[in-house]
Amino acid sequence: MLSAISRYGARVLPNTEEIVADCRSRGTLIQGPQIAEFEEAFARRVGGGRVITTAYGRMAFYYMLKALDLPAGSEIVMPALTFWVIPALAQAAGLKLVFADVDPATFTLDPDSFERAITPNTRVVVPTHLYGLPCDMDRILDIAGRHNLIVLEDCAHALGATYRGRPVGTFGQGALFSFQTLKPLNCYGGGAALVQSPALAERVAGFAYAEPWPSEERVNKRLFTGKLQRIFIRPWVFSISSFPILWLASWMGANPDVYLWEKIRTLSPLPAEYTERFPNVQAAIGLAALGYLDDWTRQTQAHARLVTESIADIPGVVPPVVPPDRTHVYYQYCVYGPDRDKLVVNCVRRGVDIETLHVDTCSDLELFGDARTDAPGARRAAEAMQIPVYSDLTDEQVQRVARTVRAVLSEAASGA
Ligand SMILES: *Cc1c(COP(=O)(O)O)cnc(C)c1O
């Protein structure tokens, strides 16, 4: 079988093993000075505010909601298209969920839909910079300001992206970042809150730092999983291991994604692994990774440009829209085309693994009960397909992605 290109690529430091060995020999795997160093470096990198590390990005969000101490019945407006865990944690924190639609052109919160979702009980809005593109922040901040709402940005996909030259994460009272394996800054898990007001930051820190330290066993397991992931997404290993599953599934109409992701379920009470501190070894990895972030972002953007150039002229194909006032970091590169499911199957058969929906149409999930609502923009957005452009693809691989996607899309456009 031909070698295959995975849908996912993790950003991996050349010296991960040395960093881990160094922490081990100093006895700073769990507690150590690099946590505070990383928090300060991260705050400097994003540009202001105080950074508080957490076991997951989602927990940064949860602690910020707890720290706000909002009255019972407070409502939170969230985009209908996001990772299901974030609205589930808003519910776990005691807020009433209200979904607003997204603009299917940009995949991000539609300001008009946000404004329509506001009631006298609305207290918070969450602009999610989905797939790495900043939301329309001027309009969102204007609406939030007029209604006196707190803005918490979800930057899990968008570290390094800018809106009118200013980095995401600095527009709201608070922001969350994720350091999961596939996210822009890979620490093999973890996350952080970026909080502007010192008083609110102190309260967030009060929650986050009161959690127990993870056991050495758990951290070792996490590092080991990271090592396996690093091995398994190398093209040749991917080809002989997980790709045959995807390849077979493409002939059987099965969706192997359902086995890869966390099961959708209620999050209250919180799962035990959520309520821990972020360990020193992962901070040490993050600290080193910050030095590579700009290069990784530039590589990903160059790959995205190459794919866009190769498909932009095909009738019926819509590459990602980037409004001129923003930069896109392409955590996911999303394209609309005719007959998506057939396209994906045809790409997979030619060895390019394509993902269809990286997040969830939360407004349709049973989990959210009465908060479910009609969000046509989110449903439309869920029809896009996600083409691999991640930073660690080689030039040759990204050219192959572009060629394959172009061939498959052109065939579909000409009705072949
Ligand atoms: C990954 C992600 C998060 C939070 O990530 P954690 O897994 O909790 O670190 C938040 N929002 C979105 C949209 C995400 O994709």
The ligand as an ORCA input file, in Angstrom:
! r2SCAN-3c Opt
* xyz 0 1
  C      -9.230     21.499     22.634
  C     -10.291     22.526     22.876
  C     -10.521     23.128     24.131
  C      -9.880     22.753     25.425
  O      -8.979     21.806     25.372
  P      -8.517     20.836     26.552
  O      -8.604     19.488     25.891
  O      -9.445     20.959     27.694
  O      -7.142     21.261     26.858
  C     -11.413     24.171     24.197
  N     -12.098     24.584     23.124
  C     -11.938     24.028     21.910
  C     -12.717     24.571     20.761
  C     -11.050     22.954     21.748
  O     -10.913     22.377     20.553
*
